Amino acid sequence: MPVDIDIAKVARLARIALSDEELELYGRQLGAILEHAERVQALPTEGVEPTSHPLPMTNAFRDDEVTGSLDRDVVLCQAPEAEGPYFRVPRILEGE
């Protein structure tokens, strides 16, 4: 069953200028999408549990472990600019 939608009205509401060819093309494409959604909505889903994924999945979390840190002097000597024990970066905010 075809789904009627006024593509020109939707384009006007979205403030999008479309040519006649684009209106026809997008009208056909959107009509096909809406017809497919209507067919999916008509499927018998009584008793089917809602899911976010068709396959059962479990999260594979791991414990956070501190494995050590980098040597500050080694890291800072590779930085483009450093000032004392800190990275020096360009100012991005006005003032001061």
PDB file of N, CA, C and O in Angstrom:
ATOM      1  N   MET A   1       0.840  -1.166   0.000  1.00  0.00           N
ATOM      2  CA  MET A   1       0.000   0.000   0.000  1.00  0.00           C
ATOM      3  C   MET A   1       0.892   1.238   0.000  1.00  0.00           C
ATOM      4  O   MET A   1       1.681   1.426   0.926  1.00  0.00           O
ATOM      5  N   PRO A   2       0.782   2.078  -1.014  1.00  0.00           N
ATOM      6  CA  PRO A   2       1.638   3.261  -1.088  1.00  0.00           C
ATOM      7  C   PRO A   2       1.350   4.234   0.044  1.00  0.00           C
ATOM      8  O   PRO A   2       0.213   4.379   0.494  1.00  0.00           O
ATOM      9  N   VAL A   3       2.397   4.887   0.485  1.00  0.00           N
ATOM     10  CA  VAL A   3       2.290   5.887   1.542  1.00  0.00           C
ATOM     11  C   VAL A   3       2.414   7.248   0.884  1.00  0.00           C
ATOM     12  O   VAL A   3       3.393   7.521   0.190  1.00  0.00           O
ATOM     13  N   ASP A   4       1.420   8.104   1.101  1.00  0.00           N
ATOM     14  CA  ASP A   4       1.453   9.437   0.500  1.00  0.00           C
ATOM     15  C   ASP A   4       2.181  10.402   1.426  1.00  0.00           C
ATOM     16  O   ASP A   4       1.934  10.440   2.631  1.00  0.00           O
ATOM     17  N   ILE A   5       3.085  11.183   0.834  1.00  0.00           N
ATOM     18  CA  ILE A   5       3.794  12.210   1.590  1.00  0.00           C
ATOM     19  C   ILE A   5       4.090  13.359   0.640  1.00  0.00           C
ATOM     20  O   ILE A   5       4.483  13.147  -0.508  1.00  0.00           O
ATOM     21  N   ASP A   6       3.902  14.553   1.119  1.00  0.00           N
ATOM     22  CA  ASP A   6       4.131  15.753   0.311  1.00  0.00           C
ATOM     23  C   ASP A   6       5.589  16.180   0.484  1.00  0.00           C
ATOM     24  O   ASP A   6       5.929  16.910   1.414  1.00  0.00           O
ATOM     25  N   ILE A   7       6.433  15.714  -0.420  1.00  0.00           N
ATOM     26  CA  ILE A   7       7.866  15.996  -0.346  1.00  0.00           C
ATOM     27  C   ILE A   7       8.132  17.504  -0.441  1.00  0.00           C
ATOM     28  O   ILE A   7       9.024  18.017   0.235  1.00  0.00           O
ATOM     29  N   ALA A   8       7.372  18.204  -1.267  1.00  0.00           N
ATOM     30  CA  ALA A   8       7.574  19.644  -1.411  1.00  0.00           C
ATOM     31  C   ALA A   8       7.320  20.346  -0.073  1.00  0.00           C
ATOM     32  O   ALA A   8       8.048  21.271   0.286  1.00  0.00           O
ATOM     33  N   LYS A   9       6.299  19.915   0.663  1.00  0.00           N
ATOM     34  CA  LYS A   9       6.001  20.521   1.963  1.00  0.00           C
ATOM     35  C   LYS A   9       7.119  20.219   2.963  1.00  0.00           C
ATOM     36  O   LYS A   9       7.546  21.097   3.712  1.00  0.00           O
ATOM     37  N   VAL A  10       7.585  18.971   2.966  1.00  0.00           N
ATOM     38  CA  VAL A  10       8.676  18.599   3.878  1.00  0.00           C
ATOM     39  C   VAL A  10       9.926  19.418   3.549  1.00  0.00           C
ATOM     40  O   VAL A  10      10.607  19.901   4.453  1.00  0.00           O
ATOM     41  N   ALA A  11      10.225  19.572   2.273  1.00  0.00           N
ATOM     42  CA  ALA A  11      11.394  20.356   1.858  1.00  0.00           C
ATOM     43  C   ALA A  11      11.237  21.813   2.287  1.00  0.00           C
ATOM     44  O   ALA A  11      12.194  22.428   2.755  1.00  0.00           O
ATOM     45  N   ARG A  12      10.028  22.368   2.128  1.00  0.00           N
ATOM     46  CA  ARG A  12       9.791  23.752   2.556  1.00  0.00           C
ATOM     47  C   ARG A  12       9.985  23.890   4.067  1.00  0.00           C
ATOM     48  O   ARG A  12      10.618  24.840   4.528  1.00  0.00           O
ATOM     49  N   LEU A  13       9.440  22.940   4.839  1.00  0.00           N
ATOM     50  CA  LEU A  13       9.577  22.999   6.297  1.00  0.00           C
ATOM     51  C   LEU A  13      11.036  22.908   6.720  1.00  0.00           C
ATOM     52  O   LEU A  13      11.450  23.542   7.691  1.00  0.00           O
ATOM     53  N   ALA A  14      11.824  22.106   5.977  1.00  0.00           N
ATOM     54  CA  ALA A  14      13.243  21.953   6.281  1.00  0.00           C
ATOM     55  C   ALA A  14      14.087  23.053   5.649  1.00  0.00           C
ATOM     56  O   ALA A  14      15.306  23.088   5.812  1.00  0.00           O
ATOM     57  N   ARG A  15      13.415  23.958   4.921  1.00  0.00           N
ATOM     58  CA  ARG A  15      14.090  25.052   4.225  1.00  0.00           C
ATOM     59  C   ARG A  15      15.162  24.530   3.262  1.00  0.00           C
ATOM     60  O   ARG A  15      16.293  25.014   3.232  1.00  0.00           O
ATOM     61  N   ILE A  16      14.761  23.526   2.480  1.00  0.00           N
ATOM     62  CA  ILE A  16      15.648  22.938   1.476  1.00  0.00           C
ATOM     63  C   ILE A  16      15.035  23.198   0.105  1.00  0.00           C
ATOM     64  O   ILE A  16      13.876  22.861  -0.137  1.00  0.00           O
ATOM     65  N   ALA A  17      15.802  23.789  -0.778  1.00  0.00           N
ATOM     66  CA  ALA A  17      15.336  24.052  -2.133  1.00  0.00           C
ATOM     67  C   ALA A  17      15.621  22.814  -2.989  1.00  0.00           C
ATOM     68  O   ALA A  17      16.771  22.399  -3.129  1.00  0.00           O
ATOM     69  N   LEU A  18      14.567  22.234  -3.556  1.00  0.00           N
ATOM     70  CA  LEU A  18      14.720  21.045  -4.394  1.00  0.00           C
ATOM     71  C   LEU A  18      14.138  21.305  -5.773  1.00  0.00           C
ATOM     72  O   LEU A  18      13.113  21.971  -5.916  1.00  0.00           O
ATOM     73  N   SER A  19      14.805  20.773  -6.780  1.00  0.00           N
ATOM     74  CA  SER A  19      14.290  20.882  -8.143  1.00  0.00           C
ATOM     75  C   SER A  19      13.148  19.878  -8.307  1.00  0.00           C
ATOM     76  O   SER A  19      12.940  19.019  -7.450  1.00  0.00           O
ATOM     77  N   ASP A  20      12.408  19.993  -9.416  1.00  0.00           N
ATOM     78  CA  ASP A  20      11.308  19.062  -9.677  1.00  0.00           C
ATOM     79  C   ASP A  20      11.819  17.622  -9.781  1.00  0.00           C
ATOM     80  O   ASP A  20      11.165  16.689  -9.316  1.00  0.00           O
ATOM     81  N   GLU A  21      13.000  17.452 -10.397  1.00  0.00           N
ATOM     82  CA  GLU A  21      13.575  16.115 -10.530  1.00  0.00           C
ATOM     83  C   GLU A  21      13.916  15.535  -9.149  1.00  0.00           C
ATOM     84  O   GLU A  21      13.669  14.360  -8.879  1.00  0.00           O
ATOM     85  N   GLU A  22      14.488  16.385  -8.280  1.00  0.00           N
ATOM     86  CA  GLU A  22      14.832  15.934  -6.930  1.00  0.00           C
ATOM     87  C   GLU A  22      13.580  15.596  -6.127  1.00  0.00           C
ATOM     88  O   GLU A  22      13.563  14.618  -5.380  1.00  0.00           O
ATOM     89  N   LEU A  23      12.528  16.410  -6.282  1.00  0.00           N
ATOM     90  CA  LEU A  23      11.276  16.124  -5.583  1.00  0.00           C
ATOM     91  C   LEU A  23      10.726  14.762  -5.991  1.00  0.00           C
ATOM     92  O   LEU A  23      10.263  13.995  -5.146  1.00  0.00           O
ATOM     93  N   GLU A  24      10.776  14.467  -7.266  1.00  0.00           N
ATOM     94  CA  GLU A  24      10.274  13.179  -7.760  1.00  0.00           C
ATOM     95  C   GLU A  24      11.144  12.028  -7.247  1.00  0.00           C
ATOM     96  O   GLU A  24      10.624  11.019  -6.772  1.00  0.00           O
ATOM     97  N   LEU A  25      12.467  12.182  -7.344  1.00  0.00           N
ATOM     98  CA  LEU A  25      13.386  11.140  -6.897  1.00  0.00           C
ATOM     99  C   LEU A  25      13.236  10.871  -5.402  1.00  0.00           C
ATOM    100  O   LEU A  25      13.086   9.723  -4.985  1.00  0.00           O
ATOM    101  N   TYR A  26      13.276  11.940  -4.595  1.00  0.00           N
ATOM    102  CA  TYR A  26      13.181  11.772  -3.145  1.00  0.00           C
ATOM    103  C   TYR A  26      11.802  11.273  -2.742  1.00  0.00           C
ATOM    104  O   TYR A  26      11.663  10.547  -1.759  1.00  0.00           O
ATOM    105  N   GLY A  27      10.794  11.657  -3.491  1.00  0.00           N
ATOM    106  CA  GLY A  27       9.441  11.154  -3.215  1.00  0.00           C
ATOM    107  C   GLY A  27       9.364   9.644  -3.404  1.00  0.00           C
ATOM    108  O   GLY A  27       8.782   8.942  -2.577  1.00  0.00           O
ATOM    109  N   ARG A  28       9.946   9.147  -4.485  1.00  0.00           N
ATOM    110  CA  ARG A  28       9.970   7.691  -4.721  1.00  0.00           C
ATOM    111  C   ARG A  28      10.773   6.983  -3.635  1.00  0.00           C
ATOM    112  O   ARG A  28      10.335   5.966  -3.097  1.00  0.00           O
ATOM    113  N   GLN A  29      11.957   7.526  -3.311  1.00  0.00           N
ATOM    114  CA  GLN A  29      12.812   6.884  -2.318  1.00  0.00           C
ATOM    115  C   GLN A  29      12.159   6.874  -0.936  1.00  0.00           C
ATOM    116  O   GLN A  29      12.160   5.848  -0.256  1.00  0.00           O
ATOM    117  N   LEU A  30      11.608   8.003  -0.526  1.00  0.00           N
ATOM    118  CA  LEU A  30      10.975   8.070   0.785  1.00  0.00           C
ATOM    119  C   LEU A  30       9.728   7.192   0.822  1.00  0.00           C
ATOM    120  O   LEU A  30       9.432   6.571   1.843  1.00  0.00           O
ATOM    121  N   GLY A  31       9.008   7.140  -0.278  1.00  0.00           N
ATOM    122  CA  GLY A  31       7.838   6.261  -0.342  1.00  0.00           C
ATOM    123  C   GLY A  31       8.227   4.804  -0.149  1.00  0.00           C
ATOM    124  O   GLY A  31       7.541   4.067   0.558  1.00  0.00           O
ATOM    125  N   ALA A  32       9.323   4.383  -0.773  1.00  0.00           N
ATOM    126  CA  ALA A  32       9.794   2.996  -0.620  1.00  0.00           C
ATOM    127  C   ALA A  32      10.215   2.730   0.822  1.00  0.00           C
ATOM    128  O   ALA A  32       9.944   1.654   1.355  1.00  0.00           O
ATOM    129  N   ILE A  33      10.869   3.686   1.450  1.00  0.00           N
ATOM    130  CA  ILE A  33      11.296   3.520   2.848  1.00  0.00           C
ATOM    131  C   ILE A  33      10.076   3.393   3.750  1.00  0.00           C
ATOM    132  O   ILE A  33      10.029   2.513   4.609  1.00  0.00           O
ATOM    133  N   LEU A  34       9.084   4.271   3.561  1.00  0.00           N
ATOM    134  CA  LEU A  34       7.895   4.241   4.412  1.00  0.00           C
ATOM    135  C   LEU A  34       7.070   2.977   4.183  1.00  0.00           C
ATOM    136  O   LEU A  34       6.496   2.438   5.129  1.00  0.00           O
ATOM    137  N   GLU A  35       7.004   2.501   2.949  1.00  0.00           N
ATOM    138  CA  GLU A  35       6.296   1.246   2.679  1.00  0.00           C
ATOM    139  C   GLU A  35       6.988   0.084   3.378  1.00  0.00           C
ATOM    140  O   GLU A  35       6.323  -0.789   3.936  1.00  0.00           O
ATOM    141  N   HIS A  36       8.309   0.067   3.353  1.00  0.00           N
ATOM    142  CA  HIS A  36       9.047  -0.993   4.040  1.00  0.00           C
ATOM    143  C   HIS A  36       8.792  -0.928   5.548  1.00  0.00           C
ATOM    144  O   HIS A  36       8.572  -1.958   6.184  1.00  0.00           O
ATOM    145  N   ALA A  37       8.823   0.276   6.118  1.00  0.00           N
ATOM    146  CA  ALA A  37       8.554   0.433   7.550  1.00  0.00           C
ATOM    147  C   ALA A  37       7.147  -0.039   7.886  1.00  0.00           C
ATOM    148  O   ALA A  37       6.928  -0.635   8.940  1.00  0.00           O
ATOM    149  N   GLU A  38       6.209   0.217   7.013  1.00  0.00           N
ATOM    150  CA  GLU A  38       4.825  -0.234   7.231  1.00  0.00           C
ATOM    151  C   GLU A  38       4.744  -1.755   7.203  1.00  0.00           C
ATOM    152  O   GLU A  38       4.018  -2.345   8.003  1.00  0.00           O
ATOM    153  N   ARG A  39       5.476  -2.402   6.295  1.00  0.00           N
ATOM    154  CA  ARG A  39       5.481  -3.875   6.242  1.00  0.00           C
ATOM    155  C   ARG A  39       6.117  -4.456   7.501  1.00  0.00           C
ATOM    156  O   ARG A  39       5.629  -5.452   8.036  1.00  0.00           O
ATOM    157  N   VAL A  40       7.203  -3.842   7.982  1.00  0.00           N
ATOM    158  CA  VAL A  40       7.857  -4.314   9.199  1.00  0.00           C
ATOM    159  C   VAL A  40       6.918  -4.148  10.388  1.00  0.00           C
ATOM    160  O   VAL A  40       6.833  -5.028  11.245  1.00  0.00           O
ATOM    161  N   GLN A  41       6.215  -3.019  10.438  1.00  0.00           N
ATOM    162  CA  GLN A  41       5.305  -2.756  11.547  1.00  0.00           C
ATOM    163  C   GLN A  41       4.138  -3.751  11.556  1.00  0.00           C
ATOM    164  O   GLN A  41       3.564  -4.008  12.614  1.00  0.00           O
ATOM    165  N   ALA A  42       3.785  -4.303  10.420  1.00  0.00           N
ATOM    166  CA  ALA A  42       2.663  -5.235  10.333  1.00  0.00           C
ATOM    167  C   ALA A  42       3.041  -6.656  10.739  1.00  0.00           C
ATOM    168  O   ALA A  42       2.161  -7.512  10.831  1.00  0.00           O
ATOM    169  N   LEU A  43       4.314  -6.932  10.985  1.00  0.00           N
ATOM    170  CA  LEU A  43       4.738  -8.281  11.364  1.00  0.00           C
ATOM    171  C   LEU A  43       4.153  -8.681  12.710  1.00  0.00           C
ATOM    172  O   LEU A  43       3.999  -7.835  13.591  1.00  0.00           O
ATOM    173  N   PRO A  44       3.818  -9.984  12.885  1.00  0.00           N
ATOM    174  CA  PRO A  44       3.294 -10.435  14.173  1.00  0.00           C
ATOM    175  C   PRO A  44       4.419 -10.528  15.202  1.00  0.00           C
ATOM    176  O   PRO A  44       5.289 -11.393  15.100  1.00  0.00           O
ATOM    177  N   THR A  45       4.401  -9.645  16.182  1.00  0.00           N
ATOM    178  CA  THR A  45       5.479  -9.610  17.168  1.00  0.00           C
ATOM    179  C   THR A  45       4.983  -9.878  18.585  1.00  0.00           C
ATOM    180  O   THR A  45       5.702  -9.622  19.550  1.00  0.00           O
ATOM    181  N   GLU A  46       3.762 -10.391  18.719  1.00  0.00           N
ATOM    182  CA  GLU A  46       3.250 -10.695  20.047  1.00  0.00           C
ATOM    183  C   GLU A  46       4.121 -11.778  20.671  1.00  0.00           C
ATOM    184  O   GLU A  46       4.406 -12.792  20.034  1.00  0.00           O
ATOM    185  N   GLY A  47       4.538 -11.569  21.899  1.00  0.00           N
ATOM    186  CA  GLY A  47       5.340 -12.553  22.607  1.00  0.00           C
ATOM    187  C   GLY A  47       6.830 -12.496  22.296  1.00  0.00           C
ATOM    188  O   GLY A  47       7.604 -13.286  22.837  1.00  0.00           O
ATOM    189  N   VAL A  48       7.236 -11.582  21.439  1.00  0.00           N
ATOM    190  CA  VAL A  48       8.652 -11.454  21.100  1.00  0.00           C
ATOM    191  C   VAL A  48       9.263 -10.412  22.027  1.00  0.00           C
ATOM    192  O   VAL A  48       8.797  -9.275  22.092  1.00  0.00           O
ATOM    193  N   GLU A  49      10.303 -10.809  22.739  1.00  0.00           N
ATOM    194  CA  GLU A  49      10.964  -9.892  23.667  1.00  0.00           C
ATOM    195  C   GLU A  49      11.718  -8.805  22.898  1.00  0.00           C
ATOM    196  O   GLU A  49      12.382  -9.101  21.905  1.00  0.00           O
ATOM    197  N   PRO A  50      11.623  -7.555  23.345  1.00  0.00           N
ATOM    198  CA  PRO A  50      12.402  -6.494  22.702  1.00  0.00           C
ATOM    199  C   PRO A  50      13.895  -6.732  22.914  1.00  0.00           C
ATOM    200  O   PRO A  50      14.316  -7.138  23.998  1.00  0.00           O
ATOM    201  N   THR A  51      14.683  -6.482  21.887  1.00  0.00           N
ATOM    202  CA  THR A  51      16.130  -6.658  21.981  1.00  0.00           C
ATOM    203  C   THR A  51      16.834  -5.491  21.304  1.00  0.00           C
ATOM    204  O   THR A  51      16.246  -4.779  20.489  1.00  0.00           O
ATOM    205  N   SER A  52      18.078  -5.312  21.649  1.00  0.00           N
ATOM    206  CA  SER A  52      18.884  -4.299  20.970  1.00  0.00           C
ATOM    207  C   SER A  52      19.789  -4.936  19.931  1.00  0.00           C
ATOM    208  O   SER A  52      20.417  -4.241  19.132  1.00  0.00           O
ATOM    209  N   HIS A  53      19.854  -6.271  19.946  1.00  0.00           N
ATOM    210  CA  HIS A  53      20.720  -6.996  19.025  1.00  0.00           C
ATOM    211  C   HIS A  53      20.112  -8.381  18.805  1.00  0.00           C
ATOM    212  O   HIS A  53      19.580  -8.969  19.746  1.00  0.00           O
ATOM    213  N   PRO A  54      20.179  -8.911  17.590  1.00  0.00           N
ATOM    214  CA  PRO A  54      19.554 -10.209  17.341  1.00  0.00           C
ATOM    215  C   PRO A  54      20.269 -11.392  17.989  1.00  0.00           C
ATOM    216  O   PRO A  54      19.663 -12.449  18.165  1.00  0.00           O
ATOM    217  N   LEU A  55      21.526 -11.239  18.341  1.00  0.00           N
ATOM    218  CA  LEU A  55      22.281 -12.324  18.965  1.00  0.00           C
ATOM    219  C   LEU A  55      22.560 -11.984  20.416  1.00  0.00           C
ATOM    220  O   LEU A  55      22.776 -10.817  20.744  1.00  0.00           O
ATOM    221  N   PRO A  56      22.560 -12.984  21.294  1.00  0.00           N
ATOM    222  CA  PRO A  56      22.885 -12.674  22.692  1.00  0.00           C
ATOM    223  C   PRO A  56      24.337 -12.217  22.811  1.00  0.00           C
ATOM    224  O   PRO A  56      25.251 -12.821  22.251  1.00  0.00           O
ATOM    225  N   MET A  57      24.514 -11.143  23.550  1.00  0.00           N
ATOM    226  CA  MET A  57      25.862 -10.590  23.705  1.00  0.00           C
ATOM    227  C   MET A  57      26.107 -10.262  25.165  1.00  0.00           C
ATOM    228  O   MET A  57      25.185  -9.902  25.897  1.00  0.00           O
ATOM    229  N   THR A  58      27.344 -10.387  25.575  1.00  0.00           N
ATOM    230  CA  THR A  58      27.730  -9.955  26.912  1.00  0.00           C
ATOM    231  C   THR A  58      28.927  -9.024  26.768  1.00  0.00           C
ATOM    232  O   THR A  58      29.764  -9.191  25.880  1.00  0.00           O
ATOM    233  N   ASN A  59      28.987  -8.059  27.646  1.00  0.00           N
ATOM    234  CA  ASN A  59      30.115  -7.128  27.626  1.00  0.00           C
ATOM    235  C   ASN A  59      31.345  -7.810  28.198  1.00  0.00           C
ATOM    236  O   ASN A  59      31.267  -8.512  29.206  1.00  0.00           O
ATOM    237  N   ALA A  60      32.459  -7.602  27.560  1.00  0.00           N
ATOM    238  CA  ALA A  60      33.715  -8.189  28.022  1.00  0.00           C
ATOM    239  C   ALA A  60      34.522  -7.111  28.724  1.00  0.00           C
ATOM    240  O   ALA A  60      35.495  -6.589  28.180  1.00  0.00           O
ATOM    241  N   PHE A  61      34.104  -6.787  29.936  1.00  0.00           N
ATOM    242  CA  PHE A  61      34.821  -5.784  30.708  1.00  0.00           C
ATOM    243  C   PHE A  61      36.005  -6.420  31.412  1.00  0.00           C
ATOM    244  O   PHE A  61      35.979  -7.606  31.742  1.00  0.00           O
ATOM    245  N   ARG A  62      37.003  -5.659  31.632  1.00  0.00           N
ATOM    246  CA  ARG A  62      38.141  -6.132  32.409  1.00  0.00           C
ATOM    247  C   ARG A  62      38.378  -5.139  33.534  1.00  0.00           C
ATOM    248  O   ARG A  62      37.976  -3.979  33.448  1.00  0.00           O
ATOM    249  N   ASP A  63      39.016  -5.592  34.559  1.00  0.00           N
ATOM    250  CA  ASP A  63      39.331  -4.706  35.666  1.00  0.00           C
ATOM    251  C   ASP A  63      40.373  -3.689  35.231  1.00  0.00           C
ATOM    252  O   ASP A  63      41.286  -4.003  34.467  1.00  0.00           O
ATOM    253  N   ASP A  64      40.224  -2.461  35.728  1.00  0.00           N
ATOM    254  CA  ASP A  64      41.236  -1.440  35.468  1.00  0.00           C
ATOM    255  C   ASP A  64      42.462  -1.751  36.297  1.00  0.00           C
ATOM    256  O   ASP A  64      42.377  -1.945  37.510  1.00  0.00           O
ATOM    257  N   GLU A  65      43.590  -1.796  35.637  1.00  0.00           N
ATOM    258  CA  GLU A  65      44.846  -2.067  36.333  1.00  0.00           C
ATOM    259  C   GLU A  65      45.875  -1.019  35.944  1.00  0.00           C
ATOM    260  O   GLU A  65      46.058  -0.723  34.763  1.00  0.00           O
ATOM    261  N   VAL A  66      46.530  -0.472  36.924  1.00  0.00           N
ATOM    262  CA  VAL A  66      47.601   0.481  36.656  1.00  0.00           C
ATOM    263  C   VAL A  66      48.837  -0.326  36.304  1.00  0.00           C
ATOM    264  O   VAL A  66      49.296  -1.152  37.093  1.00  0.00           O
ATOM    265  N   THR A  67      49.371  -0.084  35.118  1.00  0.00           N
ATOM    266  CA  THR A  67      50.522  -0.869  34.664  1.00  0.00           C
ATOM    267  C   THR A  67      51.812  -0.068  34.698  1.00  0.00           C
ATOM    268  O   THR A  67      52.843  -0.516  34.195  1.00  0.00           O
ATOM    269  N   GLY A  68      51.754   1.083  35.273  1.00  0.00           N
ATOM    270  CA  GLY A  68      52.950   1.923  35.308  1.00  0.00           C
ATOM    271  C   GLY A  68      52.704   3.191  34.527  1.00  0.00           C
ATOM    272  O   GLY A  68      51.702   3.306  33.820  1.00  0.00           O
ATOM    273  N   SER A  69      53.590   4.123  34.647  1.00  0.00           N
ATOM    274  CA  SER A  69      53.422   5.371  33.922  1.00  0.00           C
ATOM    275  C   SER A  69      54.688   5.656  33.133  1.00  0.00           C
ATOM    276  O   SER A  69      55.743   5.063  33.358  1.00  0.00           O
ATOM    277  N   LEU A  70      54.546   6.569  32.217  1.00  0.00           N
ATOM    278  CA  LEU A  70      55.689   6.958  31.399  1.00  0.00           C
ATOM    279  C   LEU A  70      56.601   7.878  32.196  1.00  0.00           C
ATOM    280  O   LEU A  70      56.155   8.584  33.100  1.00  0.00           O
ATOM    281  N   ASP A  71      57.853   7.861  31.858  1.00  0.00           N
ATOM    282  CA  ASP A  71      58.807   8.752  32.506  1.00  0.00           C
ATOM    283  C   ASP A  71      58.559  10.172  32.004  1.00  0.00           C
ATOM    284  O   ASP A  71      58.614  10.429  30.801  1.00  0.00           O
ATOM    285  N   ARG A  72      58.288  11.084  32.923  1.00  0.00           N
ATOM    286  CA  ARG A  72      57.935  12.458  32.574  1.00  0.00           C
ATOM    287  C   ARG A  72      59.000  13.131  31.723  1.00  0.00           C
ATOM    288  O   ARG A  72      58.667  13.800  30.745  1.00  0.00           O
ATOM    289  N   ASP A  73      60.256  12.973  32.066  1.00  0.00           N
ATOM    290  CA  ASP A  73      61.330  13.634  31.321  1.00  0.00           C
ATOM    291  C   ASP A  73      61.415  13.110  29.887  1.00  0.00           C
ATOM    292  O   ASP A  73      61.665  13.882  28.961  1.00  0.00           O
ATOM    293  N   VAL A  74      61.211  11.813  29.697  1.00  0.00           N
ATOM    294  CA  VAL A  74      61.259  11.228  28.348  1.00  0.00           C
ATOM    295  C   VAL A  74      60.123  11.775  27.498  1.00  0.00           C
ATOM    296  O   VAL A  74      60.323  12.119  26.333  1.00  0.00           O
ATOM    297  N   VAL A  75      58.932  11.857  28.081  1.00  0.00           N
ATOM    298  CA  VAL A  75      57.768  12.346  27.341  1.00  0.00           C
ATOM    299  C   VAL A  75      57.932  13.827  27.016  1.00  0.00           C
ATOM    300  O   VAL A  75      57.692  14.241  25.883  1.00  0.00           O
ATOM    301  N   LEU A  76      58.337  14.624  27.999  1.00  0.00           N
ATOM    302  CA  LEU A  76      58.468  16.063  27.771  1.00  0.00           C
ATOM    303  C   LEU A  76      59.564  16.400  26.772  1.00  0.00           C
ATOM    304  O   LEU A  76      59.455  17.402  26.064  1.00  0.00           O
ATOM    305  N   CYS A  77      60.615  15.593  26.694  1.00  0.00           N
ATOM    306  CA  CYS A  77      61.669  15.907  25.717  1.00  0.00           C
ATOM    307  C   CYS A  77      61.196  15.647  24.282  1.00  0.00           C
ATOM    308  O   CYS A  77      61.829  16.112  23.334  1.00  0.00           O
ATOM    309  N   GLN A  78      60.097  14.914  24.111  1.00  0.00           N
ATOM    310  CA  GLN A  78      59.547  14.652  22.776  1.00  0.00           C
ATOM    311  C   GLN A  78      58.459  15.655  22.396  1.00  0.00           C
ATOM    312  O   GLN A  78      57.999  15.664  21.254  1.00  0.00           O
ATOM    313  N   ALA A  79      58.042  16.501  23.343  1.00  0.00           N
ATOM    314  CA  ALA A  79      56.997  17.485  23.083  1.00  0.00           C
ATOM    315  C   ALA A  79      57.561  18.642  22.268  1.00  0.00           C
ATOM    316  O   ALA A  79      58.741  18.969  22.401  1.00  0.00           O
ATOM    317  N   PRO A  80      56.735  19.270  21.424  1.00  0.00           N
ATOM    318  CA  PRO A  80      57.216  20.432  20.673  1.00  0.00           C
ATOM    319  C   PRO A  80      57.685  21.548  21.594  1.00  0.00           C
ATOM    320  O   PRO A  80      58.697  22.192  21.318  1.00  0.00           O
ATOM    321  N   GLU A  81      56.949  21.790  22.708  1.00  0.00           N
ATOM    322  CA  GLU A  81      57.343  22.809  23.672  1.00  0.00           C
ATOM    323  C   GLU A  81      56.991  22.333  25.065  1.00  0.00           C
ATOM    324  O   GLU A  81      55.945  21.718  25.270  1.00  0.00           O
ATOM    325  N   ALA A  82      57.846  22.609  26.012  1.00  0.00           N
ATOM    326  CA  ALA A  82      57.581  22.274  27.409  1.00  0.00           C
ATOM    327  C   ALA A  82      58.002  23.452  28.265  1.00  0.00           C
ATOM    328  O   ALA A  82      58.897  24.219  27.909  1.00  0.00           O
ATOM    329  N   GLU A  83      57.335  23.576  29.402  1.00  0.00           N
ATOM    330  CA  GLU A  83      57.680  24.632  30.345  1.00  0.00           C
ATOM    331  C   GLU A  83      57.688  24.002  31.732  1.00  0.00           C
ATOM    332  O   GLU A  83      56.634  23.705  32.294  1.00  0.00           O
ATOM    333  N   GLY A  84      58.872  23.803  32.272  1.00  0.00           N
ATOM    334  CA  GLY A  84      58.969  23.098  33.543  1.00  0.00           C
ATOM    335  C   GLY A  84      58.482  21.659  33.362  1.00  0.00           C
ATOM    336  O   GLY A  84      58.859  20.997  32.395  1.00  0.00           O
ATOM    337  N   PRO A  85      57.656  21.176  34.276  1.00  0.00           N
ATOM    338  CA  PRO A  85      57.167  19.795  34.151  1.00  0.00           C
ATOM    339  C   PRO A  85      55.877  19.677  33.345  1.00  0.00           C
ATOM    340  O   PRO A  85      55.162  18.684  33.482  1.00  0.00           O
ATOM    341  N   TYR A  86      55.557  20.681  32.495  1.00  0.00           N
ATOM    342  CA  TYR A  86      54.277  20.698  31.778  1.00  0.00           C
ATOM    343  C   TYR A  86      54.485  20.860  30.276  1.00  0.00           C
ATOM    344  O   TYR A  86      55.516  21.360  29.826  1.00  0.00           O
ATOM    345  N   PHE A  87      53.478  20.424  29.505  1.00  0.00           N
ATOM    346  CA  PHE A  87      53.447  20.704  28.074  1.00  0.00           C
ATOM    347  C   PHE A  87      53.053  22.163  27.898  1.00  0.00           C
ATOM    348  O   PHE A  87      52.205  22.673  28.630  1.00  0.00           O
ATOM    349  N   ARG A  88      53.658  22.826  26.939  1.00  0.00           N
ATOM    350  CA  ARG A  88      53.264  24.203  26.620  1.00  0.00           C
ATOM    351  C   ARG A  88      52.455  24.134  25.325  1.00  0.00           C
ATOM    352  O   ARG A  88      52.906  23.584  24.320  1.00  0.00           O
ATOM    353  N   VAL A  89      51.251  24.706  25.375  1.00  0.00           N
ATOM    354  CA  VAL A  89      50.360  24.685  24.212  1.00  0.00           C
ATOM    355  C   VAL A  89      49.945  26.105  23.883  1.00  0.00           C
ATOM    356  O   VAL A  89      50.013  26.976  24.750  1.00  0.00           O
ATOM    357  N   PRO A  90      49.519  26.364  22.658  1.00  0.00           N
ATOM    358  CA  PRO A  90      49.097  27.719  22.281  1.00  0.00           C
ATOM    359  C   PRO A  90      47.843  28.135  23.062  1.00  0.00           C
ATOM    360  O   PRO A  90      46.988  27.306  23.374  1.00  0.00           O
ATOM    361  N   ARG A  91      47.753  29.420  23.367  1.00  0.00           N
ATOM    362  CA  ARG A  91      46.577  29.960  24.032  1.00  0.00           C
ATOM    363  C   ARG A  91      45.397  29.905  23.065  1.00  0.00           C
ATOM    364  O   ARG A  91      45.532  30.274  21.898  1.00  0.00           O
ATOM    365  N   ILE A  92      44.245  29.447  23.543  1.00  0.00           N
ATOM    366  CA  ILE A  92      43.077  29.395  22.673  1.00  0.00           C
ATOM    367  C   ILE A  92      41.962  30.309  23.151  1.00  0.00           C
ATOM    368  O   ILE A  92      41.016  30.561  22.404  1.00  0.00           O
ATOM    369  N   LEU A  93      42.047  30.806  24.363  1.00  0.00           N
ATOM    370  CA  LEU A  93      41.038  31.724  24.889  1.00  0.00           C
ATOM    371  C   LEU A  93      41.630  33.117  24.996  1.00  0.00           C
ATOM    372  O   LEU A  93      42.810  33.286  25.302  1.00  0.00           O
ATOM    373  N   GLU A  94      40.792  34.110  24.739  1.00  0.00           N
ATOM    374  CA  GLU A  94      41.235  35.498  24.821  1.00  0.00           C
ATOM    375  C   GLU A  94      41.278  35.929  26.278  1.00  0.00           C
ATOM    376  O   GLU A  94      40.604  35.349  27.129  1.00  0.00           O
ATOM    377  N   GLY A  95      42.075  36.948  26.557  1.00  0.00           N
ATOM    378  CA  GLY A  95      42.106  37.526  27.896  1.00  0.00           C
ATOM    379  C   GLY A  95      43.388  37.168  28.620  1.00  0.00           C
ATOM    380  O   GLY A  95      44.225  36.411  28.129  1.00  0.00           O
ATOM    381  N   GLU A  96      43.509  37.742  29.808  1.00  0.00           N
ATOM    382  CA  GLU A  96      44.651  37.544  30.686  1.00  0.00           C
ATOM    383  C   GLU A  96      45.936  37.840  29.998  1.00  0.00           C
ATOM    384  O   GLU A  96      47.001  37.722  30.603  1.00  0.00           O
TER     385      GLU A  96
END
